[in-house]
Amino acid sequence: MDYLNKVYKRSLDIVFRRIGNECVLIPIRQNAADLNSVYTLNVVSAFIWELLDGKRSLLSISNDLISSFDVDEKTAQEDLLFFVEQLSKEGAIELLRKA
């Protein structure tokens, strides 16, 4: 699948924080947080977020998901694509290139 060759990086307008057992994404706009758009991530989503470093392809991230969590290849790829699409819509990540 062609989308697995894509490489994304996290937006500099988003701050990731671990607060206790919670992981949150906080959009930063003009040096102030838009508190209507704070996102809480589950363990898998936080794992993916940290791997969207502008170096790894979605295929590499999918393989990391499969090896780190109890998930099959099809589910890992579908869930990864869904999450990446949501992050893209929110402007939290940007496409760098196809690997």
PATOR-561702 format. One record per residue: residue number from 1; residue in three letters; x, y, z of N, C-alpha, C, O, CB in turn. Coordinates in steps of 0.02 Angstrom, whole numbers, plus 50000, padded with zeros to 5 digits. Each point is the difference from the previous one (the first is absolute). Glycine has a CB too. Layout:
<selos>
resi resn n_X n_Y n_Z ca_X ca_Y ca_Z c_X c_Y c_Z o_X o_Y o_Z cb_X cb_Y cb_Z
NUM ALA X Y Z X Y Z X Y Z X Y Z X Y Z
...
</selos>
This chain:
<selos>
resi resn n_X n_Y n_Z ca_X ca_Y ca_Z c_X c_Y c_Z o_X o_Y o_Z cb_X cb_Y cb_Z
1 MET 50041 49941 50000 49959 50059 50000 50044 50062 50000 50047 50006 50039 49862 49932 50021
2 ASP 50075 50108 49896 50040 50060 49990 50004 50044 50062 50052 50030 50013 49917 49965 49868
3 TYR 49976 50009 50157 50000 50045 50058 50052 49978 50052 50022 50042 50040 49857 49982 49939
4 LEU 50140 49913 50021 50048 49976 50049 50071 50027 49988 50043 49995 50043 49888 49902 49969
5 ASN 50080 50130 49928 50065 50029 49984 50006 50073 50022 50054 50030 49995 49953 49892 49909
6 LYS 49939 50106 50121 50001 50071 50019 50035 50010 50067 50000 49957 50044 49894 50060 49893
7 VAL 50138 50042 50068 50035 50019 50061 49969 50066 50025 49995 50048 49962 50113 49894 50000
8 TYR 49872 50059 50101 49970 50058 50030 50043 50026 50057 50038 49962 50031 49847 49997 49937
9 LYS 50107 50105 50046 50033 50028 50059 49948 50038 50041 49950 50024 49973 50161 49986 49966
10 ARG 49902 49994 50125 49956 50035 50046 50004 50075 49988 50054 50026 49985 49959 49882 50101
11 SER 49932 50126 49921 49998 50073 49993 50033 50032 50060 49994 49976 50056 49900 50017 49877
12 LEU 50141 50061 50055 50030 50039 50054 49947 50039 50038 50015 50029 50053 50093 49979 49882
13 ASP 49832 49995 50039 49944 50035 50033 49963 49956 50050 49949 50020 50028 50040 50049 49870
14 ILE 50036 49870 50113 49969 49953 50046 50050 49981 50054 50057 49983 49985 49867 49973 49923
15 VAL 50054 50046 50154 50042 49980 50056 49973 49934 50027 49940 49992 50010 50089 50129 50020
16 PHE 50016 49831 49980 49983 49935 50028 50023 49999 50073 50057 50017 50015 49953 49925 49872
17 ARG 49945 50038 50158 50018 49996 50070 49973 49937 50032 49944 49978 49985 50057 50147 50021
18 ARG 50040 49845 50038 49977 49946 50042 49984 50031 50068 50043 50031 50032 50027 49880 49906
19 ILE 49869 50080 50084 49979 50026 50064 49974 49940 50039 49944 49977 49989 50027 50139 49965
20 GLY 50069 49860 50093 49984 49938 50035 49998 49943 49950 50049 49988 49965 49884 50076 50122
21 ASN 50011 49902 49910 49992 49944 49953 49967 50022 49934 49987 49959 49957 50005 49964 50140
22 GLU 49995 50141 49896 49966 50027 49941 50051 50031 49952 50050 50029 50021 49846 49991 50047
23 CYS 50089 49975 49868 50039 50034 49948 49953 50046 49963 49945 49980 49980 50136 49923 50008
24 VAL 49940 50159 50004 49957 50049 49967 50038 50038 49946 50061 50009 50003 49873 50003 50102
25 LEU 50028 50009 49844 50024 50044 49948 49966 50067 50011 49939 50004 50007 50081 49901 49909
26 ILE 50020 50147 50085 49974 50067 50011 50022 50044 49943 50059 50014 49992 49942 49971 50134
27 PRO 49951 50038 49833 50017 50046 49946 50021 50068 50028 49968 50026 50046 49952 49914 49876
28 ILE 50132 50088 50051 50024 50065 50020 49985 50049 49943 50021 49989 49943 50071 49961 50132
29 ARG 49871 50102 49940 49982 50051 49951 50020 50068 50028 49976 50020 50053 49927 49909 49901
30 GLN 50139 50106 50012 50022 50066 50020 50020 50001 50074 49980 50044 50038 49943 50006 49877
31 ASN 50117 49902 50104 50028 49994 50067 49947 49987 50055 50015 50008 50059 50075 50067 49903
32 ALA 49851 49904 50019 49949 49983 50050 49968 49934 49980 49990 49986 49940 49988 50136 50086
33 ALA 50006 49837 50023 49969 49935 49985 49927 50010 49983 49965 50039 50033 50115 49903 50045
34 ASP 49898 50024 49870 49929 49999 49983 49969 49943 50040 50000 49942 49978 50020 50105 49903
35 LEU 49953 49969 50177 49976 49949 50046 49939 49962 49975 49981 49950 50030 50065 50119 50062
36 ASN 49923 49954 49854 49945 49963 49970 50025 49942 49958 49960 49959 49977 49971 50145 50023
37 SER 50134 49893 49990 50028 49949 49956 50055 49959 50033 50049 49982 49967 49924 50092 49938
38 VAL 50021 49912 50158 50047 49957 50035 49978 49928 49989 49942 49983 50010 50084 50106 50077
39 TYR 50021 49868 49892 49984 49931 49984 50035 49953 50047 50061 50006 50012 49924 50025 49868
40 THR 49978 49922 50147 50029 49948 50043 50014 49939 49956 49957 49978 49962 49981 50065 50141
41 LEU 50121 49929 49904 50020 49942 49960 50002 49937 50043 50020 50002 50058 50047 50073 49867
42 ASN 49912 49870 50045 50009 49936 50035 50072 49977 49989 50039 50033 49967 49837 49937 50018
43 VAL 50141 49973 50043 50069 49975 49998 50023 49990 49928 50056 50018 49982 49926 49925 50128
44 VAL 49976 50028 49848 50019 49987 49930 50008 50066 49962 50048 50008 49963 49891 49881 50041
45 SER 50014 50157 50005 50004 50064 49966 50063 50038 50020 50033 50030 49958 49842 49974 50036
46 ALA 50142 49996 50070 50060 50033 50024 50063 49967 49970 50048 50034 49983 49892 49997 50124
47 PHE 50059 49904 49888 50055 49962 49969 50010 50023 49928 50056 50015 49979 49920 49886 50096
48 ILE 49969 50103 49888 50003 50022 49930 50025 50072 49996 50044 50015 49960 49862 49906 50009
49 TRP 50066 50123 50072 50019 50070 49999 50076 50008 50007 50031 50038 49964 49858 49992 50086
50 GLU 50140 49933 49997 50072 50006 50011 50041 49974 49941 50057 50020 49992 49921 49969 50130
51 LEU 49993 49966 49838 50037 49973 49943 49992 50043 49937 50036 49989 49951 49948 49898 50097
52 LEU 49970 50159 49952 49991 50045 49943 50053 50055 50003 49985 50058 50013 49890 49918 49983
53 ASP 50187 50004 49990 50058 50043 50011 50030 50029 49936 50051 50034 50002 49972 49898 50098
54 GLY 49943 50056 49844 50027 50026 49937 50053 49956 49969 50029 50018 49949 49945 50094 50091
55 LYS 50040 49831 49991 50051 49954 49976 49971 49932 49981 50021 49969 49952 50062 50090 50119
56 ARG 49868 49919 49967 49972 49933 49990 49940 50003 49952 49960 50047 50002 50078 49920 50114
57 SER 49958 49983 49841 49942 49993 49957 49942 49970 50040 50011 49971 50053 50063 50016 49844
58 LEU 49866 50020 50076 49944 49968 50033 50008 49924 50003 49975 49968 50046 49951 50126 49916
59 LEU 50107 49877 49988 50013 49928 50002 50044 49982 50060 49986 49951 50034 50005 50044 49840
60 SER 50060 50045 50138 50043 49987 50058 49960 50007 50065 50008 49959 50045 50092 50083 49890
61 ILE 49858 50009 50069 49960 50010 50061 49950 49942 50008 49989 49977 50056 50023 50148 49932
62 SER 49959 49853 49957 49954 49943 50003 50036 49938 50026 49973 49964 50042 49961 50084 49862
63 ASN 50126 49940 50072 50039 49942 50023 50016 50006 50075 49999 49950 50036 50049 50037 49849
64 ASP 49966 50074 50138 50013 50011 50071 49937 49987 50041 50004 49972 50055 50083 50113 49916
65 LEU 49855 49935 50003 49936 49986 50034 49990 49925 50008 49981 49976 50053 49970 50130 49900
66 ILE 50060 49857 49993 49990 49928 50000 50046 49966 50050 49980 49954 50036 49986 50051 49843
67 SER 50096 50018 50124 50047 49967 50046 49991 50022 50073 50021 49965 50045 50059 50028 49860
68 SER 49889 50065 50106 49993 50026 50068 49932 49986 50032 49994 50000 50061 50087 50087 49907
69 PHE 49869 49901 49990 49932 49990 50025 49971 49936 49971 50025 49975 49949 49958 50150 50064
70 ASP 49967 49849 50018 49967 49939 49976 49950 50018 49945 49940 50005 50013 50074 49939 50101
71 VAL 50013 50066 49826 49958 50021 49944 50026 49968 49935 50060 49991 49991 49914 50119 50068
72 ASP 49979 49874 49897 50020 49971 49936 50017 50056 49950 49985 50058 50013 49941 49841 50008
73 GLU 50105 50083 49924 50024 50048 49951 49943 50044 49972 50007 50061 49996 50085 49859 49976
74 LYS 49853 50049 50008 49944 50037 49970 49972 50051 50049 49989 50058 49981 49983 49842 49948
75 THR 50016 50080 50132 49973 50045 50051 50048 50056 50015 49980 50058 50005 49954 49848 50044
76 ALA 50130 50079 49958 50051 50050 50014 50001 50053 49945 50002 50060 50014 50067 49855 50049
77 GLN 49930 50063 49875 50003 50047 49944 49936 50042 49995 50004 50060 49988 50071 49860 49951
78 GLU 49868 50049 50070 49937 50037 49996 49995 50051 50056 49980 50057 49989 49965 49844 49958
79 ASP 50072 50079 50114 49997 50046 50058 50051 50057 49992 49985 50057 50016 49976 49848 50057
80 LEU 50098 50078 49903 50052 50051 49990 49976 50051 49948 50007 50060 50010 50082 49855 50019
81 LEU 49884 50061 49915 49977 50045 49948 49944 50046 50027 50000 50060 49986 50031 49855 49927
82 PHE 49922 50057 50124 49946 50039 50028 50027 50055 50046 49980 50058 49995 49944 49842 49998
83 PHE 50122 50082 50051 50029 50049 50047 50039 50054 49963 49994 50059 50017 50012 49851 50071
84 VAL 50033 50071 49863 50039 50048 49960 49953 50047 49962 50014 50060 49996 50079 49856 49993
85 GLU 49853 50058 49984 49951 50043 49966 49970 50051 50048 49992 50058 49982 49982 49848 49938
86 GLN 50010 50073 50141 49972 50045 50049 50051 50054 50020 49983 50059 50005 49943 49848 50037
87 LEU 50136 50072 49969 50052 50048 50017 50012 50050 49944 50011 50059 50012 50042 49855 50061
88 SER 49945 50062 49865 50009 50044 49942 49944 50051 49996 50013 50059 49988 50045 49848 49952
89 LYS 49880 50071 50070 49942 50046 49998 50007 50055 50052 49979 50057 49989 49949 49850 49969
90 GLU 50099 50076 50100 50008 50048 50054 50062 50044 49992 50011 50047 50039 49929 49873 50036
91 GLY 50102 50064 49876 50062 50037 49990 50054 49983 50050 50048 50037 50009 49884 50053 49945
92 ALA 50061 49852 50078 50048 49979 50051 50062 49969 49970 50053 49998 50032 49852 49984 50045
93 ILE 50090 49993 49861 50057 49972 49965 50000 50025 49928 49949 50024 49974 50050 49872 50100
94 GLU 50058 50098 49894 50005 50018 49930 50039 49948 49961 50048 49971 50025 49945 50151 50006
95 LEU 49986 49868 49908 50034 49953 49956 50065 50029 49977 50003 50056 49974 49888 49897 49988
96 LEU 50163 50009 50048 50066 50021 49976 50013 49974 49930 50019 50038 49955 50023 49965 50163
97 ARG 49948 49933 49874 50017 49968 49936 49975 49928 49999 49976 49973 50050 50126 50102 49938
98 LYS 49905 49897 49954 49991 49928 49994 50069 49969 50005 50046 50022 49966 49848 49989 49962
99 ALA 50112 49939 50114 50066 49968 50012 50025 49966 49938 50055 49971 50001 49916 50013 50118
</selos>
